[in-house]
């Protein structure tokens, strides 16, 4: 069995290493003594008042003692002429391993966000600020390039007051209808995804195939699926479910006549009318909730059973509470994903085809601001209801 060769520091350099470590030890001991004096003064003044500062200084002193102990061990290795030579990478790895776990998490979080920050600074923000500037100008192409003429808010005023395409599609009306449908579809998609995820989270025969069936619309082209469902196969479904739809319409008419649940019936009918689209838009959310439910610790359910909790209580008090962070994530994803199919793109393409780049920039900025506003509303509505479970508690 081969042994890994150990590289030691050159003997001629050991004195230099010794001086550095001894100087570091003296500096650390001075800091340690200063902290001990500060702790003694705080204890003499008022222990209860300065308890947090005392604890913080005590933790710092423990860290200083660990560093002094490590340097003393290295001095012993220097005396024995066996100080291991480390590469820069090994030294960084060793320093990182000595950091507290919480600081390590912060560092990893920063490292994982660096690619996103680079992309934002290099690609998104320059184009974003350029689009803002274009939206306040009339931008037209010429033989010498683009010609800019500052028009202020004229592009936005024209967009929301009088911008029409194809003779009957008004921007403000289409945007209002889209946002209205979004606020109807969002809770339905979330509730539908949670129910399906609860059903699929427990193993049974064929559960993998069923998961794949719900995820198929995410992989394949939604337009192709929609055309299929609205042609031959869709006509067969319509004819076979016509009686059920007639019953729903009769029931809704009855409730509307007696003045009960008019808004609720309207929401339900609109949801039923877009049932295939809702199923298509729920694939990712279902997978998110399945992963969330399966990550809930079993001991929570076991403790609830011992206390005599019913399955209904466990569902609302444990399952729903534990997946609230994922509900927020799925809601934000649903909003962003819905905007990718917004009718706003037709207006954007029309403005680009007419070489009205300023108006097109105004459409894109309006799209961005409305998207952010809806996400902000969802976040504000859910932030106080989100529960983060901590294993340490």
N, C-alpha and C positions, 0 to 999 in steps of 0.2 A: 504494500500500500504506500503510494507516494505521499510525501509531506510537502506542504506549501512552504516555499522558501521565505524566510523573514528577513527584511532589509532593515539594518540598524543604522543609526546616524553615525557619520564618520567620527572617529575618536578625536580628531583635531578640532571638531566643532562643538564638543561636549561642554567646554567651559563657557562658550557663548550661550548655549541653551540653559546652562545652570544659572548664569547671571540673570537671564530674562525671567526664569521661573522664581528665583529668589526675590527679585524686584516685585513681581506680581503678587507673591505671598505677603510681602510687607504692605503693599497697597491694600490688599484684601483684609488683612488683620486690622489696619487702621480704620477702614470702613466698618468692620465688625465692632470694634471698640466704640466708635462714634454712635452706632445704632444702639448698642447696649446702654450707653449713657442716656440717649434719648428715651429709651423705654423706661429706664429707672425714673427719669424726671416726670414722664407722663403718669407712671404708677403712683408717684408721690402726689401729683396734683389731683387727678380725678380719674380713677380707673374706668368707671362706667362711661364717662364722657368720651374718652379717647380709645375705646376698646377696638374700633376698626383700625385705627392707625397703629396700635400696638400689635395687632394680629398681622398687619401688613409688614411691619418691621421685623417681626419674628420669622415670617416666611422668608423675607429677604436675607436674614441672618443665617437661616438654615441653608439657603442656596450658597451663601458665601463660605460656609463651613465645608460644604461639598466640594467647592472649587479648590479650597485650601488643601483638603484631603487628596484630591486628584493630583495637584501640583507636587505635594510631598511624595506621592507614589512615583511620579515621574523623576523626582530628584534621586530616589532610591535606584531607579533604572539607570540614571546617569552615572551614579557612583559605581554601579556594576557594569557600566559600558554596554548596556543593553536597551538603550532608548530606541523604540521602534520608529522608523522613518515613515511618515504618512504623506500621502498625496493630498492635494488641495481638496479633491472630492471627498476623500476619507475624513479630513478634518471638518468639512462642512456637514457631512453626515453625522459625525460624532456630536458636533455642537447642536444640530437639530434634534438628535435623540435625547439630549438632556433638557430640552425645553418642555414646559408643562403641556399636557395634552390639549388644553384649550388653545394655547398659542399655536400649536402645530395645526389645529383645525383652521385657524385664521390664515395661516401661511398657505395651506393647501387651497383654501377658498380663493385667496388672492391670485395664486398661480393659475387656477382653472379659469379665472375671469380675465386673465391677461389676453388670450386670443380674441375674446369678445371685445375688449377695450381697444385692441389694435384695429379690429374691423370697424368699430364705431368711429374711431379717430381718422382712419384713412379713407373709408368708403362712404359711410352713412352720413356723418355730420357735414362734410363738405357739400355733398349733394343736397342735404336737407336745407342748409342755409342758402344755397344757391336757388333752390326752389322757392324759398320764402321771398327772396329778392325778385325773382321772376314773376311771382304772383302779384306784385305791386307795379308791374310794368306791362306795357303792350310790347310783346316780343315777336318780331316778324323777321323772316329770313330775307336776305338780299344778296346781291352779287359779292358784296364785301363782308359777308357774314351776317350775324344776327344784329338787328337794330332794336335798341331799347328806348322806350318812351315811358316815363313815369306817369302812372295813372291813379296812384293811390289805391283806394278800396273799390274801384270801378269793377274790377274782375269779380270780386266777391259779391257785389251788389247785383251785377248782371247774372251771376251764377244762381243766386237764391231767389231772384225775382222773375227773370224772364228767359232763362236758358232752357230751350226745348229742342229735342232731337226727334227725328222720324215723324214729325208732325203732331204727336200727341204725348210724348214722354217728357214730362216736366221734372227737372232735377229735384226741386224741393219736395214735390209729391212723391216721387220714387224713393227719395231718401227717407221721408216720413213713413211710408209703407214698409220699407225694409227694417227700420228701427223698431217699428211696431211688431212686425213678425219676429224679430230677434228677441224681444222681451217676452213674447209668447213661447217661442221655441226653447229658449234657454232653460227655464225651470223644467220643461217637459223632457228635454234631452238629459238633464242631470238626474231627474227622478227615474226615468226609464233606464239609464245606464246603471244607477245604483241597484235597482231591482234585478236587472239581468246579472250584474256582478255578484250579488248575493246568491242568486240561483246557481251561477257557474263556479263560485269559489270553493264549493265542496265537491270532492271527486265522485264521479259516477260514470257508468259505462257510456262512452261516447262524448264525454265533456270536452275533450280536445277538439273533436270535429265541430261541435257546436260553437266553440270559441272561434274557430277558423271561419265558420259561416258568417258570424257577426263581423269579422274583420275583413271579409272579402270585399265589401263595397269601398273600403279604404284603399285597397290595393288597385282595384280595377277602375276603369273610367266611369265616373258618375253619369256622364251624358249617355253613354252606351246603355247602362243599366236603366236609366230613366226612359230612354226610347223603347227598350224592350218591354218595360212594365206598362207603357202607354200604348203599345201596339197590340199584337196578337195575344200574348200571355196576359197583358194588363186588361184587355177587353174581356178575357175569360174570367179574370178575377172580379171585374166590375159586374159582370152578369151573374156570377155566383153569389156575390155579396150585396146585390141590389135590394133584396128583401130586408137585410139587416140595416142598410143605410136608410131605407124608408121608415123602419121602426124608429131609428134614432131621430129622424126628422120629425116624425109624428110626436115623439116624446118631447123634443125640444119645443115644438109648437105649443104643446100643452102647457109646459112651464112658462113659456113666454106670454101666453094668454092670461094666465093667472098672476103674472107679474113676479115670478120667483126665479132668481138665478139667471137673469137675462145675459149678463156679462159673462158668467161662468159657462153657460151653454154656448155662447159665441166663441169663447176660447177653445172649448172642447171640439167644436165643429171645425174650427180652423186647424187644430192639431190633427184631427182625423183626416182632413183633406191633404195634409202634408206628411202622412204617416211614413211613406217610403223614404222621403227625404230625412225625416227624423232618425229612422233606423240607419240610414247611410251615414249620418253625421255623428253617430254614437259609438263607432268602433273604437277609436282611441280612448274615449272616456271610459268605456267598459273595461278595457285592459288596465287603465289607471286604477279604477276602483277594485278590480280583482286583486291587483298587487297590494293595494292598501289594506283590504280586508284580510288577506293572507298574512300580512305582516303584524297583525294585532296579536299581542302575547296571549297564549292560551290560559295563563294563570288568572287573567282578569275574568274570563268566563267561568273558570273553576271556582274562584272566590264568590262570584255572583250566584252560582248554583248552590253553594254551601249556605249562602244567606237566604236562599229561597226565592231568588228572582226568576220571573217567568221569561220565556223566550222573547216576548214582546218588550218587556222592560230591558232585557239585555241588548236587544236590537237598537233601541233608542238611546239608552244610557251608555252603552259601550261601543257598539259598532258605528253608529252615526257620529258619536263624539270623537272617536279615534280617527275617522276619515275626513273630518272637517277641513284639515289643511289640503287634502286632495280634492275636496269639493271646490275649494277656492281655485286650485290649479286647473281643474277641469272646466270651471266656469270661464276663467280667463282664456283658456285654449279655445273653448267654444266660440267666444266672442271674436277672437282673432281669426279663427277658421271660417266663421260665417262671413266676415268681411272680404275674404278671398273670392266669394261668389256674389258680392254686392253688385247691384246694377250700376254702381258708380263707374265701373270700368267702361261701360258702353259710352257714357258721356266723355270720359277721358280719351278714349280712342277717337271719338268724333271730333273733339277739339284738336287733337294731334293731326288728324287727317286734314283739317282746315288750316293748319299751320298757326293756330292760335295758342302758342306755347305759354303765354302768360296766363290765359284762362286754364289751360291744362295744369299748370303749376298750382293755381288756386284750387282746382279740384283735388289734387293730391294732398295739399296741405289741409283742406277741409276734411278729407278722408282720414288723415292722420289724427287731427284734433278730435273728431267725433269718436274715433276708435279709442283714443286715450280717455275721453270723457266717460264713455260707457264702462271701460275697465275700471276707472276710478270709482264710479257709482257702485259697481259690483264689489269692489274692495271695501268701500266704506260700509256697505250693507252687511258684509260678512266678517269684518276684521274682529269684532267683539264676540263673534260666535265661534271663532277658530280656536281649537284646543290643541296644544302641543304637549304630547306625553313625554316625560323624562324618566328613564329607567332608574335614575339615582334617587328619585323621590319615592 
